[in-house]
Amino acid sequence: MSRIIVIGPGAIGCAVGAALSQAGHQVTFAARTAFAELSLRKEGEAVQMFPATVVTTPKDASPAEWVFVCVKTYQVPDVAHWLEAAVGPDTKVAVLQNGVEQRENVEPFVPAGTPIVPVIIDLSASRTAPGAVVWKRIAIAGVPENEAGQAFCALFAGSFVTAETTKDFITRGWLKLCNNAPSGVILALSGQRMKVMRAPGIENVARAILRECVAVGRAEGASLDDALIERQIAAFLGADDDDGNSMYEDRMAGREMEWKARNAVIVTKGAQHGIATPVSAALVPLLAAISNAGRR
């Protein structure tokens, strides 16, 4: 049994915290608002309940064996005080975030030399209330193939989450970005769910973003085959009409969005490699303006 602190009990934080509880670990949630129990339900199945330990101020936290960072990429500076309280000399930090810069996002806020495990999480989950989450389809966490990654995977033995190491973590990250970059911006700017992908001209917008994402990903060392773009377009067109994503949900709620991790990263890394990304460069300022409006 490991002592684990989960920072950010949103949809992913609650779902992963439930999996860790299911596996028999001592899980504490760092949250603004306390909740008494954890409710987990797979769509179409019965609810599972777990007792919840929640701390609402960093002074009530102490160094753990593992710290799971489950906040949005732009929220990391806001939880620096939690990291200071929860990360000790023997702590490993797992970063479950969108994008391809998980390690870079957290490294400035933990002591030098702290083992950081970047995690690509494929888990469609929705938080329905504090401490309550519903998930569907798949629950897979991918990490680099190293000692810390193997220790991360061992935490989930006996849980509903499949945790696995991969020799090519760079490719895994860019494959997910090829899904997130087009779908996030299109749903956020249109204000519609995945049915919008079948509207006239929309798949061409998605295809243009994908071409830029693939080009930059390859320059970063990802192995992305030529057929990837059309496979991803087919997945978009085959999605359920009512499917959404976190960018859409944040836009509809008037919250800040993860446009930097999902879209601006294509522009900035493209510039580093001398790769033109005109479509992404045109869309990013629109996302930034809408996202910044949500902060006021």
C-alpha positions in Angstrom: 0.0 0.0 0.0 1.3 3.4 -0.9 0.5 6.8 0.5 -0.7 9.0 -2.4 -1.9 12.6 -2.7 -4.1 13.5 -5.7 -4.0 17.2 -6.5 -7.0 18.2 -8.5 -10.1 16.1 -7.8 -11.8 16.9 -11.1 -13.0 14.2 -13.5 -9.6 12.6 -14.1 -8.4 13.2 -10.5 -11.5 11.5 -9.0 -11.5 8.6 -11.5 -7.8 7.9 -10.9 -8.1 8.4 -7.2 -10.9 5.8 -7.2 -8.8 3.4 -9.2 -5.9 3.8 -6.7 -8.4 3.3 -3.8 -9.7 0.2 -5.6 -6.1 -1.1 -5.7 -5.9 -0.7 -1.9 -3.8 2.4 -1.6 -4.1 5.2 1.0 -5.4 8.1 -1.1 -5.7 11.7 0.0 -7.3 14.4 -2.2 -6.0 18.0 -2.1 -9.1 20.1 -2.9 -10.7 23.5 -2.3 -13.9 21.8 -1.1 -14.1 18.7 1.1 -16.3 15.7 0.2 -17.1 12.7 2.4 -17.0 9.9 -0.1 -15.9 9.0 -3.6 -18.5 7.7 -6.1 -17.3 5.9 -9.2 -19.6 4.6 -11.9 -18.9 3.1 -15.3 -21.6 4.1 -17.8 -24.3 1.4 -17.7 -23.0 -0.2 -14.5 -23.6 0.0 -10.8 -22.0 2.7 -8.6 -18.9 1.9 -6.5 -18.3 3.9 -3.3 -15.1 4.6 -1.5 -14.3 6.6 1.6 -12.6 9.8 0.8 -9.8 11.6 2.7 -9.7 15.2 1.7 -7.4 18.0 2.9 -8.3 21.6 2.0 -5.2 23.5 3.1 -1.5 22.6 2.4 -0.7 22.8 6.1 -2.8 19.6 6.5 -0.8 17.7 3.9 2.5 15.9 4.5 5.0 14.4 2.0 3.6 11.3 0.3 5.2 8.4 -1.6 3.4 9.6 -4.7 1.8 12.9 -5.8 -0.6 12.8 -8.7 -0.9 16.2 -10.5 -4.4 16.1 -12.1 -5.0 19.8 -12.7 -5.2 21.5 -16.1 -1.9 22.6 -17.5 -2.5 26.3 -16.8 -3.4 25.6 -13.2 0.0 24.2 -12.2 1.3 27.5 -10.8 -1.9 27.7 -8.7 -1.1 24.4 -6.9 2.6 25.1 -6.3 1.8 25.4 -2.5 0.3 21.9 -2.6 3.4 20.6 -4.3 5.7 22.2 -1.7 3.7 20.5 1.1 3.3 17.1 -0.5 6.6 16.5 -2.2 9.4 15.2 0.0 12.8 13.7 -0.7 11.4 10.3 -1.4 8.3 11.4 -3.4 7.6 10.5 -7.0 5.4 12.9 -9.0 3.0 11.7 -11.7 1.7 14.3 -14.1 -1.6 13.4 -15.8 -2.3 16.2 -18.3 -3.0 16.9 -21.9 -0.3 18.0 -24.3 3.3 16.9 -24.7 5.0 19.0 -22.0 3.9 17.3 -18.7 7.4 17.2 -17.3 8.2 20.8 -18.3 4.9 22.0 -16.7 5.7 20.7 -13.2 9.5 20.6 -13.0 9.9 24.2 -11.9 7.7 23.6 -8.9 9.3 20.6 -7.3 12.8 20.1 -5.9 15.6 19.4 -8.4 16.0 15.7 -8.9 12.4 14.7 -8.0 11.3 11.8 -10.2 8.6 13.0 -12.5 6.5 10.5 -14.5 4.6 12.1 -17.4 1.4 10.3 -18.1 -0.8 10.1 -21.2 -4.2 9.3 -19.9 -7.0 8.0 -22.1 -10.0 8.1 -19.9 -13.4 9.6 -20.9 -14.8 10.8 -17.6 -17.2 13.4 -16.3 -17.5 14.8 -12.8 -21.1 15.0 -11.8 -20.6 16.4 -8.3 -17.7 16.8 -5.8 -16.2 13.4 -5.4 -18.5 11.8 -8.0 -17.4 10.7 -11.5 -18.8 8.7 -14.4 -16.5 7.1 -17.0 -17.0 5.1 -20.2 -15.2 3.1 -22.9 -11.5 2.9 -21.9 -9.3 3.7 -19.0 -5.6 3.5 -20.1 -2.6 5.3 -18.7 0.7 5.3 -20.6 4.1 6.2 -19.2 7.7 6.0 -20.3 9.5 2.6 -19.9 11.8 3.2 -17.0 12.0 2.4 -13.3 9.6 5.2 -12.2 7.2 4.3 -15.0 7.1 0.6 -13.9 6.5 1.7 -10.3 3.6 3.9 -11.5 2.1 0.9 -13.4 2.3 -1.3 -10.3 0.1 1.1 -8.4 -2.9 0.2 -10.5 -2.8 -3.6 -10.1 -6.3 -4.8 -9.3 -8.0 -1.5 -10.5 -10.2 -0.6 -13.5 -7.3 1.4 -15.0 -4.8 -0.3 -17.3 -1.4 1.3 -16.8 1.3 0.4 -19.2 4.8 1.5 -20.1 5.9 2.4 -23.7 9.3 2.5 -25.3 8.1 5.4 -27.5 6.4 7.8 -25.2 7.0 10.8 -27.6 4.9 9.1 -30.2 2.2 8.2 -27.8 2.0 11.9 -26.7 1.8 13.2 -30.2 -0.8 10.6 -31.2 -3.1 11.9 -28.5 -2.4 15.5 -29.5 -3.5 14.6 -33.0 -6.9 13.8 -31.5 -7.0 16.7 -29.1 -5.7 19.5 -31.2 -8.4 19.5 -34.0 -11.3 18.3 -31.8 -10.7 20.8 -29.0 -10.5 23.9 -31.1 -13.4 22.9 -33.5 -15.8 22.1 -30.6 -14.7 25.1 -28.6 -15.0 27.7 -31.4 -18.2 26.2 -32.9 -19.9 25.7 -29.5 -21.1 22.3 -30.7 -20.4 18.7 -29.8 -18.9 16.1 -32.2 -21.8 16.2 -34.6 -20.2 19.4 -35.9 -17.5 17.3 -37.5 -20.0 16.3 -40.2 -20.9 19.9 -41.0 -19.8 21.2 -44.5 -16.1 22.0 -44.6 -15.3 21.1 -41.0 -13.4 17.9 -41.7 -11.1 20.0 -44.0 -10.3 22.3 -41.0 -9.6 19.2 -38.9 -7.4 17.8 -41.7 -5.4 21.1 -42.0 -4.7 21.1 -38.2 -3.7 17.5 -38.3 -1.2 18.1 -41.1 0.5 20.7 -39.0 0.4 18.5 -35.9 1.9 15.5 -37.7 4.6 17.6 -39.3 5.7 19.1 -36.0 5.4 15.8 -34.1 7.7 14.1 -36.6 10.2 16.9 -36.2 10.0 16.2 -32.4 10.8 12.6 -33.0 7.4 11.0 -33.0 6.7 8.1 -35.4 3.5 9.2 -37.2 2.6 7.3 -40.3 1.1 8.8 -43.5 -2.3 7.2 -43.0 -2.7 8.7 -39.5 -4.6 11.8 -40.7 -7.3 9.9 -42.5 -7.7 7.5 -39.7 -8.2 10.3 -37.3 -10.7 12.1 -39.6 -12.6 8.8 -39.8 -12.7 8.6 -36.0 -14.0 12.2 -35.8 -16.7 11.5 -38.4 -17.7 8.2 -36.6 -18.0 9.7 -33.1 -21.3 9.9 -31.4 -23.2 13.2 -32.0 -23.3 14.1 -28.3 -19.6 13.4 -27.5 -17.7 16.4 -26.3 -14.4 17.2 -24.7 -12.9 19.3 -22.0 -12.2 22.3 -24.3 -15.9 22.3 -25.2 -17.1 21.9 -21.6 -14.8 24.8 -20.5 -16.0 27.0 -23.3 -19.6 26.4 -22.6 -19.1 27.1 -18.9 -17.1 30.3 -19.6 -13.9 28.9 -18.0 -10.3 29.2 -19.1 -9.3 26.6 -21.7 -6.2 24.5 -22.4 -5.4 26.1 -25.7 -1.7 26.4 -25.0 -1.2 22.7 -24.4 -3.5 21.6 -27.2 -2.9 24.1 -30.0 -0.3 26.8 -29.2 2.3 24.0 -28.6 2.1 23.2 -32.3 2.9 26.8 -33.3 5.7 27.2 -30.8 7.4 23.9 -31.5 6.8 24.4 -35.2 8.7 27.7 -35.1 11.6 26.0 -33.3 11.9 23.5 -36.2 11.2 26.0 -39.0 7.9 24.5 -39.8 5.0 26.8 -40.9 1.8 26.3 -39.0 -0.5 29.0 -40.5 -3.9 27.3 -39.6 -3.0 26.8 -35.9 -1.4 30.2 -35.8 -4.6 31.8 -37.0 -6.8 29.8 -34.5 -4.7 30.2 -31.4 -5.4 34.0 -30.9 -9.1 33.3 -31.1 -8.8 30.6 -28.5 -6.7 32.9 -26.3 -9.2 35.7 -26.5 -12.2 33.5 -25.6 -10.2 31.8 -22.8 -9.0 35.1 -21.4 -12.6 36.4 -21.4 -13.5 33.4 -19.2 -11.0 34.5 -16.6 -12.7 37.8 -16.0 
